[in-house]
Structure formats: structure tokens, C-alpha cells
């Protein structure tokens, strides 16, 4: 008897781990308890005119100790949902040289 294999379900090596997203941004607001709002800037390209323009998106991130203040440059990492709008956690502060090495997406 032959064993039937379902080809729609990935087997063994076909399964790849999902990469964890990390972004670099500036703390826009630190007025909530254990939560900061991080503004992440991204450059987009206009297809017709080939001109770059800046787009800013704000993310709510978990800050357990409340150590980050408005204006700090931080790294945030995607995590499980903590509340309705909070799905990121602050990993740490970015110092001068580090910010050039880290890519923003």
C-alpha cells in the first residue's frame, strides 16, 4: 500500500521560521503607563515622478520600567498582542554609531 501525502501541507524542510521584525524609531509620546508611542520614518518612491517622500507611522510599544522619554531613538520588536493596539516591545536605546548600522524598513 502506498502512503498518500498531502502536498498542500509543507513537510519538514519546507517549513521556514518567520523572521521577527525590528524597527528603529523616535519616541513621540511617553505619557501612558508602561507604553510609549514610537514614530518610525520610511522613505517611499513615487512611481511616476521617481521622487522620494517620507512617510511616518506610529506604533505603540511596551516599556515595562518607563525609562524612555520623548525624543529617544529606540529599537522596537514585534511580539504577541498585549492589548488592542499594542503589539511591539521596546528592545533598547540606540546610540550614535549603532543607528548607522541598523536598517529601517
C-alpha positions in Angstrom: 0.0 0.0 0.0 1.2 3.5 -0.9 1.1 6.2 1.7 -0.8 9.3 0.5 1.0 12.6 1.2 -0.9 15.9 1.2 1.2 18.2 -0.9 -0.6 21.4 0.3 0.9 21.0 3.8 4.6 21.8 4.0 6.7 18.9 5.1 10.0 19.0 7.1 12.5 21.4 5.4 9.8 23.3 3.6 8.7 24.9 6.9 10.6 28.2 7.5 10.7 30.2 10.7 9.0 33.6 10.5 11.6 36.3 11.0 11.0 38.7 13.8 10.6 42.3 12.7 12.6 45.1 14.3 12.2 48.8 13.6 14.1 51.9 14.6 12.2 55.0 15.5 11.9 58.0 17.8 9.7 58.1 20.9 6.9 60.5 20.1 5.0 60.2 23.4 5.7 58.7 26.8 2.6 59.8 28.6 1.0 56.4 29.2 1.9 53.9 31.9 4.2 51.2 30.6 3.6 52.3 27.0 5.4 54.6 24.6 4.4 55.7 21.1 7.3 55.3 18.6 7.3 57.2 15.3 9.0 55.2 12.5 10.0 57.1 9.4 10.2 55.4 6.0 11.2 56.7 2.5 8.8 55.7 -0.3 9.2 56.3 -4.0 6.6 57.9 -6.3 6.5 55.6 -9.3 5.6 58.2 -11.9 7.9 61.1 -10.9 10.6 58.9 -9.2 10.7 61.3 -6.2 11.2 60.1 -2.7 8.9 61.2 0.1 8.8 60.5 3.8 6.0 58.5 5.5 5.7 58.3 9.3 3.9 55.5 11.1 3.3 55.4 14.8 3.4 52.2 16.8 2.5 51.6 20.5 5.3 49.7 22.3 5.5 48.2 25.7 8.0 49.8 28.1 8.0 47.9 31.4 10.1 50.3 33.5 9.0 53.6 31.9 12.7 54.5 31.2 12.3 56.0 27.7 11.3 59.7 27.2 10.1 61.7 24.2 12.9 62.2 21.7 14.8 59.0 22.5 15.8 56.9 19.5 14.8 53.2 20.2 14.6 49.8 18.6 11.2 48.0 18.8 10.5 44.4 18.1 7.3 42.7 17.1 5.7 40.4 19.8 2.4 38.9 20.7 -0.6 41.2 21.2 -0.6 42.8 24.6 -3.7 44.9 24.1 -5.9 46.1 21.3 -3.3 48.4 19.8 0.0 47.3 21.4 2.0 44.6 19.6 5.5 45.8 19.9 8.1 45.9 22.7 11.0 48.3 23.2 14.3 46.4 23.0 16.7 49.3 23.9 18.0 52.7 23.1 20.1 53.4 20.0 23.3 55.3 20.4 25.1 57.4 17.7 27.2 54.7 15.9 24.6 51.9 16.2 21.9 53.9 14.4 24.0 53.9 11.2 24.5 50.1 11.3 20.8 49.3 11.8 18.5 49.4 8.8 15.0 50.7 9.0 12.3 49.0 6.9 
